[in-house]
Amino acid sequence: MSRWLVVGYGRAGEVHAAALSRVSTAVVAGVVEASPEARERASAAGYAVHSDLDAAIKEARPDAISVALPHDLHEWTVEVAAANGIPVLVEKPLARDAEEAGRMVAVARAGGVELGCLMNYRSYAQLRWIRDIVADGTLRVHNVVVEVNLPAAVQVPGWQTSEARAGRGLLLTVGVHYLDLLAWWFGAPERLVADVRGSFDDAATALIALPGDVRAAVSMVAVAARGAGVRITLSASEGTVVIEGSRVVSSPEGMTPPEPETEGADLLYGAGHLEYFRAADRAVELGRPFPVSGDDGLEAVRLVDLWYASARAGGWVGYGE
């Protein structure tokens, strides 16, 4: 039975703890949280609560650490985990920018510990199916359109609207999911041209050139209505695949996706976290890398940096330049 320490008990931390509690081979050995209100919620949920990470590590003796803190604290937590020789899984985005993410990867590697990034979208069976049929040539995609409608900045609570704490706006806090999916499905983008408007990335658009002569148009808009909506359309030689949220709602004749997950669908962000933590716990037990590595998390943040670089330059920029 793997012992996990959950660091941070805001919205994401609650999901981490709830998901881990449903993994039959894992136990939440403790929660680290500074906020009195959040500490009270964690205690009411039945978790042992700590206010100090070092003390919690000594008392809980975790096999792994799950981090759900504001972005500016991710690097510090990885440093503590590496110093104690404990694998550490960080909620996306891995860091506020690629430079910070690179330091985290280096610290984990020097400490000989596994570093992971919780990109829960990769855990959905139907989105894995897309990757598989693209990789084996069953679906020959030419164009992708990603449309993301997000809550307005005034509806986003607390630290996420602070550039110092969050690093950036919606591109980093949410958009990183879809950049990661594109790179996971098709390979690292070759170049892109992008624009960003508003103090919280209220409107962000990009044209992205992907390997295999695939072109993607991505738009993210913060709207007044509460809630978010995501629609991804893949146009291929075989027909069109339409994804809403994490589910395939339309696919070419003869291409049937696997059934979507139902267990864990009641979690705040859906079933992906439960599936990810099951895989992450197996990795901890076997001493293997997490399903999405720190290097993967670094690359996703690097793509966000590239988007901003194009917006500043006012033209195309190449990956790795």
Buried (B, 14 or more C-beta within 10 A) or exposed (E): EBBBBBBBBBBBBBBBBBBBBBBEEBBBBBBBBEEEEBBEBBBEBEBBBBEEBEEBBEBBEBBBBBBBBBBBBBBEBBBBBBEBEBBBBBBBBBBBBBEBBBBBBBBBBEBEBBBBBBBBBBBBBBBBBBBEBBEEEBBEBEBBBBBBBBBBBEBBEEBBBEEEBBBBBBBBBBBBBBBBBBBBBBBBBBBBBBBBEBEBBBBBBBBBBBEEEBBBBBBBBBBEEEEBEBBBBBBBEBBEBBBEBBBBEEBBEEBEBEEBBEEBEEBEBBBBBBBBBBBBBBBBBEEEBBBBBBBBBBBBBBBBBBBBBBBEEEEBBEBEE
